[in-house]
Amino acid sequence: MANRPILVIGATGQQGGAVARELLRGGHEVRALTRSPGSAAAQALARRGARLAEGDLDDAELISSAMAGAAAVFSVQTFMGPEGVTGEVSRGKRVAEAAAAVGVGHLVYSSVDGAERQSGVPHFESKWQIEQHLRMLGVPATVLRPTTFMDNFATVQRPQTVDGELLVRLAVRPTKPLQMVATADIGVFAADAFERPEQHIGKAIALAGDELTGPQIAQVFRETLAMPARYEQQPLDEIRGFSEDLALMSEWLNDFGYQADIPALRRRHPELRRLRDWLTQTAWQPSMPA
């Protein structure tokens, strides 16, 4: 892999950005695929040493061009767009087909834990379709299957302060443990896969660094921030009001849930972040009420 770049798709997003930064820290040459090379996120990667490649996952020719000469590829797609899971699947398959045609030696694909278990959750099933397509094409691949992102607590699930108390709201019942992972650790495991392909190609790895119930999550916030915090289960109908897909995922999390082997993962990477580590390292602060 020496002197040959690793192409990172989605390099300005949460997962791709984490992978690109971890690879750059390890001294790897990174080719960052982005639709907007002039964006702040893309320019930040360029300052770290990444080479920017302009491209769009709807353009097979541009994808193939970006892969030319690359030693390996990190692939991730999102269902959070106007085309939903249909667009996610078509783009994921397009990347897989380009990798097969170009002869990429190793592709690391970010899926989701539970994709393999017939969950009935649309954005889980979409990733399973992409996983199967990679296998059908014979692309040498490693599949990473992350759980819930700790980073969501900084964005869509950011707790707010209500009357001086931090309110943590999730759709899981108070007694159901939820596995979660820091996106930075997705970068760590992806980099490990690229550096040791002989130990990873053909494998699927579920990723999580912590497993906590809702009240335990609130306790971690309370102890880490030294402020009152409590947990409240978000009603399923509230979620269904803006996304049936996410409502189905919430039902699945309550009925089944993620199954990453956290002790085994921590033996491989002792620095695997727990929620309290992530809160401290990111200097997390609560969202103030409007």
N, C-alpha and C positions, 0 to 999 in steps of 0.2 A: 504493500500500500504506500510505501515511501515515495514521495514526490508526485503522487497522484491524488487529486482532490476527492473529497467525499461530498456528493451533492446532497444538500439538505432542502427538501421541499417544505414549504410552510415556514421558512426560516425567520419570518417576522412575527409568527404567531407564538402562542404559549409553549407548545411542545417543541416545534421546530426551533424556536429561539433558544430553548434550554439545551437542545441537542447541539446546536451550532456553537453556543458559548462553551459547553463542556469539551467539545472537540478542539476548539481553539485553545483552551487552557491546556489541553494535552499535546499541543504542538502540531496538530493535524492541519492540513490545508483544507479549507472549507469553501465550497462553491455554493452560495446561497441563492436559491431560486425565489424570485419575488416579482410580483406584478408591478410594483412601484419602487424602483431602485432609488428614487429621490426621497422616499419617505424617511421620517426620523428614525424609525426602527431599523430600516435597511442601512442607513448611514451610520448608525451606532455599531452595527455589525461590521461594516467596512472599516471603521476606525479600530476595531479589535483585530482586524487582519483578514476578514472574509472577503472573497471575491464575489461580486454581485453578478447574477445572471438574470436578465429580464425574461420572464416567461409566464405563460398562463396554462393551467391544467386542462383547458378546453382545446388547446392547440397541440396535437400529437407531434407535429414537426418540431415545434419549439422545445417540447419535453425531450425528444430524442437528441436534439442539438445540445441541450444542457447536460445530458448524460454522457455525451461523447468524451471519452478519456477519463471518466470518473472511475475510481476504484470501487465505490460503493454508493448506495443511495439510502437516505432516510425518507420514508413516505408517510404522510399523514394528510387526511382530508377532513372536512367538516360537513356536518349535515345542517348547520345553522346558516342557511342561505335561502334565497327564494325558491330554489329547486329541491330543497330538502334532501332526503335520503337518495332520491333518484339521481341528483347531481353528484352526491358523494360517491355513489357506486360507479357511475360512469367515469368519473375522474380517477378513482382508485384503480379501476380496471385499465384505464388508458395508461397510467403510470406503469402498471405491471406489464402491459403489452410492450411498452417502449423498452423497459428493462430487459425483457426477453429478447427483443429484436436486436438491441445493442450488445447484449451479452454481459450485462452487469454481473460482477462476481458475487455480490452480496447486497441484498436489500433488507433493511430493517423497517418493518411496517408497524405502526402504532394502531392497535385495534382497541378492544375494551374487554375487561374480564366479564365473562358470561356470554360473550358472542357465540361460543361453541355449545351453549346449553339450550338452544331453542327457546329463548326467553320470550319471544313475542313482542319485544321492544323494537320498534322500527330502526332506531339508530344503533342497535346492537346487531340486528339481523343484516343490516347493510354492510357492516364491517366483516361479518362472517362470509358474505358473498365475495368480498374482496380477498379475504384469506383463501377461500377455495379457488379463486381465479389464479392467484399466485401459485398454488400447488398444481393446478391443472396445466399451467404454462411451464412448470419446472424451474421457476426462478429460485435460485439459492436464497432462502429468506429466513429471517428470524422475526417472530411475531412478539411484540410487547403488548400486554393487555393491562393497561392501567385501570385503577379503580377511580373513585371520586377524587377530584383535584382539591387539595388543601387551598390552592390558589383561588378557588371559587369564593373563599371567605374574604377575598380582597375585591371581589367584583359582584357577581350576580347574587351571592348568598352572604354578602357582608352584613354582619350584625349591626344593629343600630342601638343607640342609647335612648332609652325611654324612661323618663323620670329618674335619671341618674343610674339606671340599671341597664346592663348590656343584654339585649334580647337575641338569642340564637334561635333561628327558625329553620327547620328542615322538615321534609315530608315523611321521615321515618318515625315510627312509634318510639316512645321513650325507652323501651326495653330492648330494642333491636340494635345490635352493634353495626356500625358503618365503617367499612374499610376506606382508607384514603391515602393518597400519595402526593408528595410535592412534585410539581412538574420539573424542578431542578433534578430530582432523582430519576425521572424518566431520561433526562440527558445523561446521567451517570450510567444507567444500564444500557442505553443505546451505544455510548462510547465504548463500554466494555465489550459489547457484541461486535462492534467494528474492529476492536483491537485483538479479539480472540475468536475469529469466525469459526475456527474448527470446533470450538466448544458450544457454538450457538446456532449455526445453520441447521434448519429443520426443527428447531424448538420453539415453543410458545411459553412465555413467562408472564404470569400475572404479577402485577406490581402494586404494593401497598407498603406504607411505613408505619401506619397506626390503625387501630381498630377500637372505636369508642361508641358508646351510646350517646344520644343527644344530651342527657344530663351530664355525662362525663365530659363531653365537648365543652359545655358551659363551664364546668369546673376548671378545665384547662385554661379557658379564657380568664376566668376569675383569678386563678392563682398566678397566671403569667402577667396580667395587666394590673393586678391588685385593685380590682373594682368589682362591684356586684354584678352577677350574671345569672341568667336563668334560661331554661330551654322551653320552647313552645313548639308543638307539632303543627306544621303548616297543613291546613285542610286540603285534601286531595282535589276537591272541587275548585279550589282557588288556583291550583296548578293547571287543572284541566281547562280552565277558562282561557289560558293563553297557549297551551300546548298539550294535545292528547298524547303525543310521543313521550313527553316528560312525565305525564301522569301515569302512563303504563310503566315507565321505568321506576317510578316511586312505588307502585304496587309490587313490582318485582323485587325491589330492594327490601320491602317489608316481608314478602313471602319467602324469598330465597336469599338473595344477597351475594356479595363477592366472596371469593374463596382463595385469595392469595395466601401463600405460606410465608407469613411475615418473619418468623424465626429463621427460616432457611435463607430468606433474602438478606436478613441482617448479618448472618454468618458470612455471606459473600461480600457485603458492603456494610461494615460496622457503623459507618456514619449515616446510614439511612435515617432520614428525618422523621421524628415524631411530630405531632401537631405543635407541641410546645416549642420544639426546635424551630419549626417554620415560623411561628409567631415571633420568636426572638430575633431570628436572622433577618426577617423582613421588616422589623421594627413596626409591626402591625398597629394600626390605630383604628378605633371604631368610626363608623359613619354617624354623623350627627343628624338628628331629625330635621326634616324640611321646615 
